[in-house]
Amino acid sequence: MNSVIALQEHGHSVWLDFLARGFVAKGELKKLIDEVGLRGVTSNPSIFEKAIDSSDEYDDEIQNRLQQNDCRVGDLYEKLVVEDIRHAADVVRPVYDATGSVDGYVSVEVSPYLAMETDATVAEAKRLWGEIDRKNVMIKVTATDARLSEAFAARGGDIGHVASVASFFVSRIDSAVDKLLDEKNTKANDPDEKVRLAALKGKVAIANAKLAYQRYLRLFAAERWKQLAAKGAKPQRLLWTSTGTKNKACRDVMYVEELIGPNTVNTMPPATLEAFREHGQVCDTLQANIDQAQRVLEELERAGISLDDVTSKPTEEGVRLFADAADKLLGALAKKRASVLGDRLDRQTFALREDFKAALQGLAEHWRARGAIRRLWQHDKSIWTRADEDRWLGWLDSVGEAYRSITEYQDFADDMRRAAIDEAVPVEVLSAALFARFRSRREHTFAEKILSAMRKGFGGHIEPKAPHP
């Protein structure tokens, strides 16, 4: 039995933290499922950015879509991602069916731009779920209400169909802590202290994860959970993510081998999955050496490093990191769109002095980094004085509004041709008629609206000429 399948006997599932169009189309995902024992897939903007920007796999579809009808970069991105998620979900669906909806999922992330807007995040998650239209898709959000299942059950919902995981980052904790340990070691004079500091490197993340799992076990042994379980609820599983080893001095599969236990998932990057297949060792480790894990965290505190400070970064910073990844992805897609549209895309060029050019680039990056460009398009007055700036930003939507009314303009042209009006019509009358067309349906045609306005303006004596033969 291969090591990945052996993990299943310990209640531990392996998902893949990677997705790309060719990977699915060429059958590589199916092969990992059938031959290796893969049971799910996770995705994020960074994964799609690499897939779209670093290959030509999407170029044909991008070109075909844009030649048919131009669209915004964000809409183009969603079309590409939705198709990828659907195809991957279809490939993984047999696992979903065979495991009774325990595994067999593909995850997709709600826009990180909505991370601070709870209602908008919920609405977007529902919309995305409906757009993808696959049961075995998990929608990733930045946070969740701890009582969500209870509220759903209270409304009479079938909580037996609710499945979720709680992502728990691992290796990036060690990366942050090890950097702090190195800084302290450099400043330390006591040889014994240097030894203690060095001994903590590469150990904090696993110790933290093991203690988190102990808390997880206590939560799901409580009466509150038992009541939900009696109604058919599935336990939320812990999903270890960021499990690729970044410190070359450490074993390349240590974030897999040390975190094996029931009701857990490890989503691995391809290199880690391959390494574990080659030399990974399988045994129950997640509940082993708990006392030692506690001592590691006590020693870290003794060294003057707060794990809370490392793991509890300000929400704004976390949101910014996710938004940066999305910015990079949309930027890569914008370049491909510009290449396809060529001269059809309106462009502006500026000839600036070098000092002005540098200042402008710095200001543009400042706006991007703080999300001001997105907020501008959302008519967010907090960019300026928070007074009334949102009231004079309607011009931003003028092109979109006109595009959405294209059928009205086409009808207008048709009505004019049918009416064959040759009279000189004052601009004021045309404006009134055009306004009436979009605000009233009392007259049947645009020509009738024009005649109505002209009669009011000229005493009712104007009639259309007979249509031209």
N, C-alpha and C positions, 0 to 999 in steps of 0.2 A: 504494500500500500504506500502511495506517495505521501509525503509529509503534509501537503495541503489537505488532502482528504482525511488524513489522520486527525487533523485539528477538529474536524466535525464531531468526532467521538468525544471531544472534550467540551462540546457546546460552543465552539468557537468558529465563526465564519470568516472567510477571506473574501474581501471585495477588492476591486482594482481601482486605484486612484488615477484613472487615465481614460480618455476617450478621444477618438478621431475617426473621421469618415472612412478612410481607407482601412483602418484597423477592423471596422465592422464589416465593410463591404467585401474584404478579402477572406473573411471567415476566421480571422485570428481570434476574435472574441469568442465565437462558438467553440473553437478548438480548446481554449482555456477552460471553458465551462465543461465540455465533454471529457477532456483528457486530464485536466489538472485539478478540477474541483472548485473552480471559481464560482462565487454565489451572488455577486452583485457588482455594481459599478458606481463610482462617485465622480462628479464633474464640478468644475468651477470656472470662473472667467479666465483664470491663468491657464488652465488646461486648454480651453478653446482658443485663447490667444496664440499659444504655441502651435496648435493644430492648423489654424487659419493662416497665420502670418509666416510660418516656417515651411509651408508646403504649397503645392498647386492643386491639392485635392478638391478645393472648393471653387477654383477659378471658373470652371465651366458653368457651374450653377449660378455663381454671382453674375457672370456675363449674360446668361440666358434670362435671368430675372430682370436685370437692369435694362436689357434690350426690349423686353416686353413692356416694362413700366418702371420708371425710376421710383425710388422710395428713400425714406430716411435711413441713415446708417443703423440706428437702433432697431428699426423694423426689419431691415435686411438681416441683422444679426439674429434676431429672434426666429426668423424663418429658417435660417441655417441650423440653429441649435435645436429647434423643435423637431426638425426632420431627423437630426442625429439621435436625439433622445428617443424618438419613436422607434427608429430602427434598432437601437440597442435594447430597448425595452422588449421588443418582439423577440430578439435573440435570447434574452434572459428569462422570458416568460415561462418556459418549462420548469425552471428552478422554482419560480413563484408558485406554480401549481403543485409541484411535487412536495414542497415544504409546507403547504397549507398557508401560504402568504407570509411565512416567517422571513424567507430570503427571496432573492430573485428581483431585486429593485435596481433602478437607475435613478440617481439623484440629479436634480437641476436646481440652480440657485436663483432665488428671487433677486431682482436688481438691488445691489448694495446701496444704490442711491436712495432707496426707500427705508433704509435701516432705522432711521429715527422717527418714522411715521408708522405707527402700529396699524391704524385702520387701512392705510394705503398698502401696507405689506400684506395684510390679510386679503384685501381685495385682489391684489396682484397675484397672490398664491392661488386663489380660487380661479382667476382668469387663466393663469398658466396651466393649471391642472386640466381645465376644460379644453384648452387649445391643444395640449399634447394628447389627451384622450386615451390614456393608458392606465389601467389599474395599478400596475407595478412601477409607478413613478413616485419618488419621494421628493417633495418640494422643500428645499433648504431655506431656512430663515435664520436671522441672526440671534433670535431669542424666542422663547415660547412661554406661555402661561402655564405654571405648574399644575393648575387645576383644570386644564383644558378638557381632559377626559371626563372629569366629574361633571363639568358643565354640559358636555355633550350628552352624557348619560342622563342627566337630569331633564334634558329636553326630549328624551325618548330615543336618542340616536343609538344605532347599533355599533357599540364600541368594539365589537369583535372584528370590525373591518378597519380599525385604526392601527397602524403600525408606525413606529418611530424609533429613531436612534438619537442619542445625545453625543455629539462629537467632542472628543477630549484630545487636545493637542499634546504631543509627547516630546519629540526630539527638539522642537524649538524652545522648550523650557530649559533643557540642558544647554542649548546654545547660549541662551541669555544668562543662565546661572554660571556656566563655566567662564564666561567673559568676566563676570564680577569676581569669581574666585581667582582668576589670573591677576586681576588688578590688585586684589588684596595680597596675594602671594608676593607680588613684586615689591610691595611696601613693607611686608613683614620682615622683622629682624630675628625673631625667635625660630630656630630650626624646627622645633616641635610643632609650632603653629604652621609652618610651611608644609610639613608632612600632613597635618590634619586637613589643611585646605586642599592639597593635591589629592587626597584620598576621596574627597567628595565629588570630584569631577566625573561626569558621566553617570552619576547615581541618583541624582535628585528627581529627575523626571519619572523614572520607574517607581521610586519610593512614593512619590506623590500620587501616581496612578493607582498603586496598590491600596493606599489609604482611601482614595476616592471610591474604589470598588467596595471597600468595607462599609463605607457610608451607604453606598448603593444597596448593598445587601440588607442593611438595617431598614432602609426606606421600604423595600419590597417585602419585608417581613411584618410590617406594621398593619394594624387593623384597617387603616384607610385604604391600603392597596388591596387587602383581602376582599373588601366590599366591591371594588371595581372588578377584581378577578372573577368574583361570583357572577358578574354580569357578562363575562366573556372577554374582558379586556386582556390584551397582550402586554407583557411587560416591556417598557422601553429599554432597549439595550444600550450598553456603552459601546461607542465606536472609537477605537484608537486611530487617530489620524496623525499625519506628520511623523510617520514611522520609519522613514529612511534615515540611516545613520549618517550624520554630517561630520562627526569627528572620526577621522581615519584611524585613530589609535584604538577605537572601540570595535567590537565585533559587529559586522555589517547587518546581522539579523537580531541584535539584542532587543530591539523594541518589539520584536515578534515573540521571541522565545520566552521573555520574562513576563509576558502579559497574556498568558493563555488561561482561559477560565470560562465557565458557563455564562450564557447570555451576553457574549461580547462579540464584537466584530473588529477586524483589523483591515483597514483599507490601505493597501500597499501600492507604492509606485512600482512600475514594471521591474526596475532593477532589483528592488528588495524582494519582490515575488520570485524572481528568477534565482536570487541567492538563496532564499529559503527552500526552494525546490531542490537545490543542489546539496546543501549541507545543513538545513534547519533541523533542530532537535525538538521533539514534541513531548511535553509532559505538563501536568498541572502546576503552574508556577505562580499564578496570580494571587493565590492565598498563602503562598509560602513566604517564610521570613518576614512576617508582618512587624514583629518587634524590631528587627533590623531596619526596616523601612522607617519606622518611627524614630529610631536613633539618628538616621541620616538627616531627617528634617530638624531634629533637635540640634545636631551639630551645625547645620546650616544657620540656624538662628543664633547659636553661640558665636558663629563667625561674623555676625552682624549683617547678615543678608536676609531680608524679609521675602519669603516666598510669595506672600500676598502682593507685595509691590511688583514682583516679577509677573505673576499670573493675572493680576487685576489692573491692567493698564486702563487708562481712561477710555471710555466708550468711543469718544470722538476719534481717538487715534486708531482704534481697531476699524471703525467705519472708514476712515481715510485710507487705510491700507487696502481694504476691499475695493473701495472706489478707484484707487490708483490702478489696480489690476484691470478693472472694467474700462477705465480710460485708455489704457494701453491697447486693450482688445479692440475697442471701437476706433481708435486711431489707426490700427493696422487695417481694419476693414474699410475705413474711409480712404486710405491710399489705394486699395484695390478698386473701390468704386470710382475714384477719380481717374484711374487708369482706363477703366472700361468706358466711362462717359466721354472722356477726352474733351473736345471743343464744345460738347453739349452742356458742360458744366460751367456755370458762371464763375469767373475768377476775378480776383483783385490783386494787384501788385503795388507795392509801395517802394519808392526810392527814398531811403532815409540815410541821414548821416550815421556813421557807425555808433556814436554815443547814443543817438536816439533809437537806433535799431536794438542795441543791447538793453536799453531801458524798456522798450516795448516788449521784447521777448521776456524780460524778467517780470513785467506786469502781467503778461498773458499767462505765464507759469504760475504766478501767485493766484490769479483768478481760477485757474484749473485746479490747483491744489486745495483751495478752500471751497471748491464746488460752486463758485460764483457764476460760472457760465450756465450750469444747469439751473441754478436758482433764478438767474435772469429770465430764462425761458419759462420758468414757473411763475413769473411776475412777483418775485419775492422782494418786497420793499425793504427787508432787513439788510440788503446789500448796501443801501444808502442810509437814509435818516429814519426809516420805519414810519414815515409820514404818509404821503399819498402817491409815492412813486409807482405803485402797482396800477394806478388809474391811468397812467400815460404810457403803458407798455403794450397797448392793444395792437400796435403796428407790427409787433413780432409775429402775430398770427395772421396777418393779412393775406399772405400767399397761401397758407393752408386753408383759410376760409374760402378764398377764391377757387382753389382747387376742388374743394368739396362742393362748390356750387357750379361746377363745370356744365352739368346737365341743364341748369337754368340758363346759362349763357347760350348754350346750343339751341335751346327752345326759343330764346329771344331772337336769334338769327333766323331760325325757321319761320317764326311769326312775321318778321319783317319782310322776308321774301314772299310769303303768302299774301300779305296785305298789299304789297307793291306800292308803298306810300312814297310819293315823289315830292310832297310838299316840303318846304323848308320849315323845319321844326325847331323852335328855340331850345337852347340847352336846358333852360329851366323846366320846360315842359317834358323833355326827355328824362331829366333827372327825376321829376315827380312820377312819371310813368314807371321808370325802372324801380323806384322805391316801392311803388304800389304793387309791382309784380311780386316782390319778395315779401311783402307785408299783408297782402290781401289776395283773396281768390274770388272776388265778386264778379269780375269779368273773366270770360273764358280764355281769351287769348291776349298776348301782349299787344297786338294791334288794337284790340278793343280798349285796352288800358290807355294807349296813346291817344286814341280818338276821344276817349272820355276826358282825358286831361286837356286836350286841345279844345274841345267844346266848351269846357269851363273857362279856358283862357281867351277864347275868341268868340264867345257868344253862341256856340253851337252851330256855326255855319260851315265848318270844315268837314268834308267827306272824302274818303279815299277814292283815288282814281281806279278805274277798272284794271284788273291784273293784266300785265303784259302777255301777249300771246307766246 
